[in-house]
Amino acid sequence: MAGLRHQTRTDRLLRRVQTRGVRRGVFGSSRAWFWIAVGAWGLRGVRRAVGSESALVYRGELRPGEVLQIGHLTETYQGKRVRSKRRKIQA
């Protein structure tokens, strides 16, 4: 549980640094804060991409005649639903 708390604290810090960098770098005139904002944005993206790894749920052998049914849950990021980049096909 401590690892999860640490991640949210780090994400909060990166979000705060990114926001401050946008205010002072993009809307202000500081190049250094602009690049800090770009770096924070990149780190948040990498953390999000790395954090969505697959987890092994079940491992076992199937005997002849047994069936394995595979399904998936909706992907979330910190409890918020992630939008799919694919368009839904309407019949």
N, C-alpha and C positions, 0 to 999 in steps of 0.2 A: 504493500500500500504506500510505503514511503516513496517508491520509485514513481508511482502515478502522481503523487503530490508534487514531486520534483519536476515532472514533465509539465504540469500545468503552470507551475511557477515560472519555469523557463519560457514557456509559450507566452505567458503574460508579459514577461520582461522583453521578449523579442517584439511583441506587438506594441509595447510602449515605446521602445527604441525606434521602431519603424514609423510610428505616428509622429514622434518628435522629429525624426529625420525628414519626413515629408513636410511638416510645418516649416522647419527651419531651412531645409535644403531646396525643396521645390517651390514653396510659396515665399520663402525668404531668399537670401542670396548666398548661402553657404554651400560651397561645393563639397566640403568634408561631410556635412550632415546629409547631403544628397546621397553620397556613396555609402554612408552608414545605413541609410534607409534601404538602398538597393541590396546591401549585404544582409540585412535583417529579413527582408522579403525573401531572398534566396534561401537563407537558413530555415525559415518557416516552411517553405515549399519542400525542401529536402527532408525535414523532420516529418512532414505530412506523408511524403512518398515512402519513406523508410518505415514509418509506423504502421502501414497497412499491409503487413505480411500475413500470409496464410498460416493458419494454425492446424496442427494435426489433431483431429477429433477422434478418429477410430482407426485401429490397425488390427487386422485379424485375417484369418484364412476362410475362404468360402468353400464349402463342400459342394459336390455336384447336386444341383437342384435348388440351392439357396439363391436368394435374390438380394442385391444390394441397391438401395434406393438413395440417390444423392440429391440434396437440395441446398439452398443457400439462404442466408439471412440478408436483409437490407444492410448495405455498408453504411457505417456511421463514422464520424470523426468527432470525438469528444461529445458524443450524445446527439450530435446534429446529423440529420440525414444528408448524404452526399448525392448531388444530382448526377445522373448518368449523362455522359457525353453523347451517347447514341440516342437518336430519336426513336420514340416508340412507334412501332408499326401498327397502324390502325386497319382492321379488316373491313 
